[in-house]
Amino acid sequence: MRGYSASKDDLLKRLARVEGQVRGVSGMVEEDRYCIDIVTQINAVRAALDKIALGLVDDHVRDCLRNANRADERTDELMDAVGRMLSR
């Protein structure tokens, strides 16, 4: 079960944009661009990934609330995922 309401196409489009951003950062490194500009772009990539991840977590929580019969198991799974997100 996928556990998210966004369409697969929408998620893939957002991830493709992030992939393009990462390629852009690589290009900046290749071009010897100013390090602060590179760090700024890396932060933008991280923010984009965080936004995607939070959308998936939101969908997961909403699905858990609808399917309370597995709430404990799904809550543990969710908290593990959130812990991994925050520990980076």
C-alpha positions as CSV (number, residue, x, y, z in Angstrom):
1,M,0.0,0.0,0.0
2,R,1.5,3.3,-1.0
3,G,-0.1,5.5,1.7
4,Y,0.0,8.9,-0.1
5,S,-2.7,10.8,-1.9
6,A,-0.5,12.7,-4.4
7,S,-0.5,11.0,-7.7
8,K,2.6,9.1,-8.7
9,D,3.1,11.4,-11.7
10,D,3.0,14.5,-9.4
11,L,5.6,13.0,-7.0
12,L,7.8,11.9,-9.9
13,K,7.6,15.4,-11.4
14,R,8.6,17.0,-8.1
15,L,11.5,14.5,-7.7
16,A,12.6,15.2,-11.2
17,R,12.8,18.9,-10.4
18,V,15.0,18.1,-7.4
19,E,17.1,15.9,-9.6
20,G,17.6,18.8,-11.9
21,Q,18.5,21.0,-9.0
22,V,21.2,18.5,-7.9
23,R,22.6,18.4,-11.4
24,G,22.7,22.2,-11.3
25,V,24.7,22.0,-8.1
26,S,27.1,19.6,-9.8
27,G,27.5,22.1,-12.7
28,M,28.2,24.9,-10.2
29,V,31.0,22.8,-8.7
30,E,32.4,22.0,-12.1
31,E,32.3,25.7,-13.0
32,D,34.1,26.6,-9.8
33,R,31.2,28.9,-8.7
34,Y,31.3,30.8,-5.4
35,C,31.0,28.3,-2.5
36,I,28.3,30.3,-0.7
37,D,26.1,30.1,-3.9
38,I,26.6,26.3,-4.0
39,V,25.7,26.0,-0.3
40,T,22.6,28.1,-0.9
41,Q,21.5,25.8,-3.8
42,I,22.2,22.7,-1.6
43,N,19.9,24.2,1.0
44,A,17.2,24.7,-1.6
45,V,17.5,21.0,-2.6
46,R,17.2,19.9,1.0
47,A,14.1,22.2,1.4
48,A,12.5,20.7,-1.7
49,L,13.1,17.2,-0.4
50,D,11.8,18.1,3.0
51,K,8.6,19.5,1.5
52,I,8.1,16.2,-0.5
53,A,8.8,14.1,2.6
54,L,6.4,16.2,4.8
55,G,3.7,15.8,2.2
56,L,4.1,12.0,2.4
57,V,4.1,12.1,6.2
58,D,1.0,14.1,6.2
59,D,-0.7,11.6,3.9
60,H,0.5,8.8,6.0
61,V,-0.9,10.4,9.2
62,R,-4.3,11.0,7.6
63,D,-4.4,7.4,6.3
64,C,-3.6,6.2,9.8
65,L,-6.4,8.2,11.3
66,R,-8.8,6.7,8.8
67,N,-7.6,3.1,9.5
68,A,-7.4,3.1,13.3
69,N,-7.3,-0.7,13.5
70,R,-3.6,-0.6,12.7
71,A,-2.9,2.7,14.5
72,D,-0.2,1.5,16.9
73,E,1.8,-0.3,14.2
74,R,1.5,2.6,11.8
75,T,2.3,5.2,14.5
76,D,5.5,3.4,15.4
77,E,6.4,3.3,11.7
78,L,5.7,7.0,11.3
79,M,7.7,8.0,14.4
80,D,10.7,6.0,13.1
81,A,10.5,7.8,9.8
82,V,10.2,11.2,11.4
83,G,13.1,10.4,13.7
84,R,15.2,9.6,10.7
85,M,14.2,12.9,9.1
86,L,15.1,14.9,12.1
87,S,18.4,13.1,12.9
88,R,20.3,14.3,9.8
